[in-house]
């Protein structure tokens, strides 16, 4: 059995990149379902996955999602 790396740098995780991603996500404020902020957050996350070479897929679907304000 192969052990998983314990050093974030060994996995390609860079603290400056991670800090920047978290700052961009936090700057969006509330990310309510279906909001422009939610879409922007998805864009940030998918870009990070793509840049890291991680296979991913975004599933879009129609749904009624209520969120009390």
C-alpha positions in Angstrom: 0.0 0.0 0.0 1.3 3.4 -0.9 1.3 6.1 1.8 -0.1 9.5 1.1 2.3 12.4 1.1 2.2 14.4 4.3 4.0 17.5 3.0 1.6 19.9 1.3 4.4 21.2 -1.0 5.0 17.6 -2.1 1.4 17.6 -3.4 1.9 20.9 -5.2 0.0 23.0 -2.6 1.4 26.4 -2.4 0.5 28.5 0.6 0.5 31.8 -1.3 -1.9 30.3 -4.0 -4.1 28.8 -1.3 -4.3 32.1 0.6 -5.2 33.9 -2.6 -8.0 31.5 -3.4 -9.4 31.7 0.1 -9.2 35.5 0.0 -11.0 35.7 -3.4 -13.8 33.3 -2.1 -14.2 35.3 1.1 -14.4 38.6 -0.8 -17.4 37.3 -2.6 -19.5 37.5 0.6 -22.6 35.4 0.8 -22.8 32.8 -1.9 -26.6 32.1 -2.0 -27.8 29.3 -4.3 -28.1 30.6 -7.9 -26.5 33.9 -7.1 -23.7 35.5 -9.2 -21.4 35.1 -6.1 -22.1 31.3 -6.2 -21.2 31.2 -9.9 -18.0 33.2 -9.2 -17.0 30.9 -6.4 -17.5 27.9 -8.7 -15.3 29.6 -11.3 -12.5 30.1 -8.7 -12.7 26.5 -7.5 -12.8 25.0 -11.0 -9.8 27.1 -12.1 -7.8 25.9 -9.1 -8.7 22.3 -9.9 -7.9 22.7 -13.6 -4.5 24.4 -12.8 -3.7 21.5 -10.5 -4.5 19.0 -13.2 -7.4 17.5 -11.3 -10.2 16.0 -13.3 -13.5 17.6 -12.4 -17.0 18.2 -13.7 -19.5 20.9 -12.8 -23.1 19.8 -12.8 -25.7 22.4 -13.6 -29.4 21.6 -13.1 -32.7 23.4 -12.7 -34.0 23.3 -9.1 -36.2 25.3 -6.9 -33.9 26.4 -4.0 -35.3 28.8 -1.4 -33.2 30.8 0.9 -34.8 33.1 3.4 -33.4 36.6 3.5 
